[in-house]
Amino acid sequence: MSRVLIVDDNEVNLYLLRTVLEGYGFEVDEACDGERALAGASLAMPDLIISDLLMPVMDGYTLLRHWRADARFRRIPFIVYTATYSEPQDRKLALDLGADAYILKTTEMDELMARVRELLATSARRELEQAATPPTDSEVQLKEYSEVLIHKLEAKSVQLRQANQRLQQLSQRLMEVQEAERAAIARELHDEIGQALTAIKFNAQWLARRTTGPGLQKLADCIALADRTLSQVRGIALELRPPQLDQLGLTAALRDLTERMSASAGLNAQFAADTLEVAPGYAQATAAFRVAQEALTNVVRHAGAGKLAVELRRRGVELVVTVADDGRAFDLEAALAGSVKGSSMGLLGMQERVNLAGGWLTIESQPGQGTRVSAGFPVDLPVERRG
């Protein structure tokens, strides 16, 4: 039974190729990059190798050069099997370096297996030919190799840049939809549920004025429950999308947010803002508000702070919102790592919002000095008045 070594960093490709080869009666070894392929071949010599080109650690071209330079492997047929490197110069370089066959992954499996059997049958003749003319690494081959890699890297860079742009556009659209849904739900809570609860409360009060005996206490309980529920509904609506943000502007929304959250947590809070002649755009105002909201939520839940300061300032052509507290500091690197792993999305969400609005975000947290979160957004505003 012939042994075939297959090399690919894609597990799905490895699985498919292994399944086909084993179905044709071959014994199969696997490696996920060129370096592991060389190590594996040293332990169990294959009769043929099938290798991808685009791989980490050691790519297929480098593996091919090492393979043909090693007397132990020189006689073993080498098939390049790729989907990424499909240009004529890619094929030429592989064949110049000593590949026996250059096959695209779009090729039918029967054709690939026929080529495998053909190369195994002629491997003895290759041993004699290579013994007479051992390969060398010529400057021309190295130059071609570099040019191919540069071409692929440039193409991959363009693909990644385009993919990143599409992801940013999608993320921006998702956030716009999210804000629209938040606003719709907030209006529904305020206009429909809030009004219904208010009506229930008024009706219960009307009945209470005309009731005596044990039923009066039940009505008093209903009125208190309606009051609490109404307060909770209004709080949820404000967190979703405060009407001040759209009706009165960013400054009013931030002032109300600071007062509400500091009062609920018993914090000594200060709010200061520059009076702006023109309001910032929707995206910048929303991002600034959400950053402040997330920062204040973290202060209330985790900081154990006593004092809090929120500022909205104009600095040149930038609008900067800052939230600072005197509470416990936190490990910023650990928090960011947690965000990347998905255990906490707060910091990652702030950064994403700021990036999409074309701004910047800084977070400073030092033991004994508390935490300071600042976000700046480019806005073309007239000179402001200090308020």
C-alpha positions in Angstrom: 0.0 0.0 0.0 1.4 3.4 -1.0 1.7 6.1 1.6 0.6 9.7 0.7 1.4 12.8 2.7 -1.1 15.6 2.3 -0.3 19.1 3.5 -3.0 21.8 4.0 -3.9 24.2 6.8 -7.6 23.8 6.1 -9.1 20.9 8.0 -12.0 20.5 5.6 -9.6 20.2 2.6 -7.6 17.6 4.6 -10.7 15.6 5.4 -12.0 15.6 1.8 -8.6 14.6 0.3 -7.9 12.0 2.9 -11.3 10.4 2.4 -10.8 10.2 -1.4 -7.3 8.8 -1.1 -8.3 6.2 1.4 -11.2 5.2 -0.8 -8.6 4.5 -3.6 -6.6 2.3 -1.2 -3.8 4.7 -0.1 -2.4 5.1 3.4 -2.6 8.8 4.3 -0.5 11.0 6.6 -1.4 14.7 7.3 0.3 17.9 8.1 -1.0 21.5 8.5 2.1 23.3 7.2 5.4 22.7 5.5 7.5 22.5 8.7 5.3 19.7 10.1 5.3 18.0 6.8 9.1 17.8 6.8 9.1 16.5 10.4 6.5 13.9 9.6 8.2 12.7 6.5 11.4 12.2 8.4 9.5 9.8 10.7 7.4 8.0 8.1 8.7 8.3 4.6 5.9 8.8 2.1 5.7 7.6 -1.5 4.2 10.8 -2.7 3.3 14.2 -1.3 0.3 16.5 -2.2 0.7 20.0 -0.8 -1.2 23.3 -0.8 0.8 26.5 -1.3 -0.8 29.2 1.0 0.0 28.0 4.5 1.3 29.5 7.8 4.7 28.8 9.3 6.1 27.3 6.0 4.3 27.8 2.7 4.2 25.2 -0.1 6.9 26.9 -2.2 9.4 26.8 0.7 8.4 23.2 1.4 9.0 22.3 -2.2 12.5 23.9 -2.1 13.4 22.0 1.0 11.9 18.8 -0.3 14.0 18.9 -3.5 17.2 19.9 -1.6 17.0 17.0 0.8 18.5 13.7 -0.5 16.0 11.7 1.5 13.0 13.2 -0.2 14.4 14.1 -3.7 13.0 11.1 -5.5 9.5 11.3 -4.0 6.9 12.8 -6.4 5.6 16.2 -5.3 2.1 17.5 -6.4 1.1 21.1 -5.8 -2.6 21.2 -5.1 -3.9 24.7 -4.8 -6.9 27.0 -5.2 -5.3 30.3 -4.4 -2.3 30.3 -6.7 -3.8 30.0 -10.1 -1.8 32.4 -12.3 0.6 31.1 -15.0 3.6 32.5 -13.2 2.5 30.6 -10.1 2.5 27.3 -12.0 5.9 28.1 -13.7 7.6 28.8 -10.4 6.4 25.6 -8.8 7.5 23.5 -11.8 10.9 25.3 -11.9 11.4 24.4 -8.2 10.8 20.8 -9.0 7.1 20.0 -8.7 6.0 17.0 -10.7 2.4 18.3 -11.1 0.5 21.5 -10.6 -3.2 20.8 -10.0 -6.0 23.2 -9.1 -8.5 22.2 -6.5 -11.3 22.6 -9.0 -9.9 19.6 -10.9 -12.1 16.4 -10.7 -10.9 13.9 -8.2 -10.7 11.1 -10.7 -8.2 13.2 -12.7 -6.2 13.9 -9.6 -6.1 10.2 -8.7 -5.0 9.3 -12.2 -2.1 11.7 -11.9 -1.2 10.3 -8.5 -1.0 6.8 -9.8 1.0 7.9 -12.9 3.6 9.7 -10.7 4.0 6.7 -8.4 4.6 4.5 -11.4 7.4 6.7 -12.7 9.0 7.6 -9.4 12.0 5.2 -10.0 12.9 7.1 -13.2 12.8 10.4 -11.4 15.2 9.0 -8.8 17.8 8.4 -11.5 17.2 11.8 -13.2 17.5 13.7 -10.0 20.6 11.8 -8.9 22.3 13.0 -12.1 21.2 16.6 -11.8 20.6 17.7 -8.2 18.5 20.8 -8.0 19.9 24.2 -6.9 18.3 27.3 -5.6 19.0 29.8 -8.5 18.7 33.5 -8.1 16.1 33.5 -10.9 13.9 31.0 -8.9 14.3 33.0 -5.7 13.3 36.2 -7.6 10.3 34.6 -9.1 9.4 33.2 -5.7 9.5 36.6 -4.1 7.5 38.2 -6.9 4.8 35.6 -6.6 4.6 36.0 -2.8 4.5 39.8 -3.1 1.7 39.5 -5.7 -0.3 37.2 -3.5 0.2 39.4 -0.4 -0.9 42.5 -2.3 -4.0 40.7 -3.6 -4.8 39.4 -0.1 -4.3 42.9 1.3 -6.8 44.3 -1.1 -9.3 41.5 -0.3 -8.9 42.1 3.4 -9.3 45.8 3.0 -12.5 45.3 1.0 -13.8 42.8 3.5 -13.1 45.2 6.3 -14.9 48.0 4.5 -17.9 45.7 4.0 -17.9 44.7 7.7 -17.7 48.3 8.8 -20.7 49.2 6.5 -22.6 46.2 7.9 -21.8 47.2 11.5 -22.8 50.8 10.8 -26.1 49.6 9.4 -26.7 47.2 12.3 -26.2 50.0 14.8 -28.5 52.3 12.9 -31.2 49.7 12.9 -30.6 49.0 16.5 -31.0 52.6 17.4 -34.2 52.9 15.3 -35.6 49.8 17.1 -34.6 51.2 20.5 -36.4 54.4 19.7 -39.5 52.6 18.4 -39.6 50.4 21.6 -39.0 53.4 23.8 -41.9 55.3 22.2 -44.1 52.2 22.5 -43.3 51.9 26.2 -43.9 55.6 26.8 -47.0 56.2 24.7 -48.8 52.9 25.0 -47.8 51.0 28.1 -47.0 54.2 30.1 -50.4 55.7 29.2 -52.2 52.5 30.1 -50.5 52.3 33.5 -51.3 55.9 34.1 -55.0 55.3 33.3 -55.0 52.3 35.7 -53.5 54.4 38.4 -56.1 57.2 37.9 -59.0 54.7 37.9 -57.7 53.1 41.1 -57.4 56.5 42.7 -61.0 57.3 41.7 -62.2 54.1 43.2 -60.2 54.6 46.4 -61.9 57.9 47.0 -65.3 56.2 46.9 -64.3 53.0 48.8 -64.2 52.2 52.5 -63.3 49.1 54.4 -60.9 46.3 53.5 -61.0 47.1 49.8 -59.4 50.5 50.3 -56.1 48.9 51.2 -56.1 46.7 48.1 -56.7 49.8 46.0 -53.8 51.5 47.7 -51.6 48.5 47.0 -52.7 48.6 43.3 -51.9 52.4 43.1 -48.4 51.9 44.6 -47.7 48.9 42.2 -48.8 51.0 39.3 -46.5 53.8 40.4 -43.5 51.5 40.7 -44.2 49.8 37.3 -44.7 53.2 35.6 -41.4 54.3 37.0 -39.6 51.1 35.8 -41.2 51.5 32.3 -40.1 55.1 32.0 -36.6 54.1 33.2 -36.4 51.3 30.5 -37.6 53.7 27.9 -35.0 56.3 28.8 -32.2 53.7 28.7 -33.4 52.5 25.3 -33.4 55.9 23.6 -34.0 59.1 25.7 -36.3 61.6 24.0 -34.0 64.4 25.1 -31.3 63.1 22.7 -33.5 63.7 19.6 -35.7 66.6 20.9 -33.3 68.7 23.0 -29.9 67.5 21.9 -26.8 65.7 23.3 -26.1 68.1 26.1 -29.6 67.8 27.6 -29.5 64.0 27.2 -26.1 63.7 28.9 -27.1 66.0 31.8 -30.3 64.0 32.4 -28.4 60.7 32.2 -25.8 61.9 34.7 -28.4 63.2 37.1 -30.5 60.0 37.0 -27.7 57.5 37.3 -25.8 59.4 40.0 -29.0 59.9 42.0 -29.9 56.2 41.8 -26.3 55.2 43.0 -25.9 58.0 45.6 -23.0 59.5 43.8 -21.8 63.1 44.1 -21.9 64.1 40.4 -20.9 67.2 38.4 -21.8 67.9 34.9 -20.2 70.6 32.7 -20.6 71.3 29.0 -19.7 73.9 26.4 -22.7 75.6 24.7 -22.6 74.6 21.1 -24.1 76.8 18.4 -24.9 73.8 16.2 -25.7 70.3 17.3 -23.4 67.4 16.3 -24.6 64.9 13.7 -26.8 62.0 14.5 -24.0 59.4 14.4 -21.6 61.5 16.6 -24.3 62.4 19.1 -25.5 58.8 19.4 -22.0 57.4 19.8 -21.1 60.1 22.4 -24.2 59.3 24.4 -23.7 55.6 24.3 -20.1 55.8 25.3 -21.1 58.0 28.3 -24.0 55.6 29.1 -21.7 52.6 29.1 -19.1 54.3 31.2 -21.6 55.5 33.7 -23.1 52.0 33.9 -19.7 50.6 34.7 -19.1 53.2 37.4 -22.4 52.5 39.1 -22.0 48.7 38.9 -18.3 48.2 39.5 -16.3 51.2 40.6 -17.5 51.8 44.1 -17.0 55.5 43.5 -18.1 58.4 45.6 -17.6 61.2 43.1 -18.3 61.4 39.4 -17.7 64.1 36.7 -19.1 64.2 33.2 -18.0 66.8 30.6 -18.9 67.6 27.1 -16.3 69.9 25.6 -15.4 71.4 22.2 -11.6 71.1 21.5 -10.8 72.6 18.1 -12.8 70.6 15.5 -13.5 67.8 17.9 -16.3 67.2 20.4 -15.0 65.3 23.5 -17.1 63.6 26.1 -15.4 62.5 29.3 -16.6 60.4 32.3 -14.3 60.3 35.3 -14.7 58.7 38.7 -12.7 58.3 41.9 -13.6 54.6 42.4 -11.7 51.3 42.1 -9.5 51.0 39.0 -9.6 47.9 36.8 -7.1 46.0 34.7 -7.7 47.4 31.2 -5.8 44.7 29.3 -7.7 42.0 31.1 -11.0 43.7 30.4 -10.1 44.2 26.7 -9.1 40.5 26.5 -12.5 39.6 28.0 -14.3 41.7 25.4 -12.4 39.9 22.6 -13.4 36.5 24.0 -17.0 37.6 24.4 -17.2 37.6 28.2 -17.8 41.3 28.3 -18.8 43.4 25.3 -18.9 46.8 26.9 -15.5 48.1 26.0 -15.5 46.5 22.6 -18.9 48.0 21.9 -17.7 51.5 22.9 -14.6 51.1 20.7 -16.7 49.9 17.7 -19.2 52.8 18.1 -16.4 55.4 18.3 -14.6 53.9 15.2 -17.7 53.9 13.1 -18.3 57.6 14.0 -14.8 58.5 13.0 -13.6 59.2 16.5 -11.1 58.0 19.1 -11.4 56.5 22.5 -9.0 56.5 25.5 -9.4 54.8 28.8 -7.2 55.5 31.8 -7.5 53.4 35.0 -5.0 53.7 37.8 -5.3 52.4 41.4 -6.0 55.3 43.7 -6.9 57.6 40.8 -10.1 56.0 39.5 -11.0 55.7 35.9 -11.3 58.2 33.1 -13.0 57.5 29.8 -12.8 60.0 27.0 -14.1 59.9 23.4 -13.6 62.5 20.7 -15.5 63.0 17.5 -14.7 65.2 14.5 -17.4 67.8 14.1 -17.4 71.0 12.1 -19.0 73.4 14.6 -18.9 77.2 15.1 -17.0 78.6 18.0 -18.9 77.8 21.2 -19.7 79.9 24.2 -18.5 78.7 27.6 -21.4 77.7 29.8 
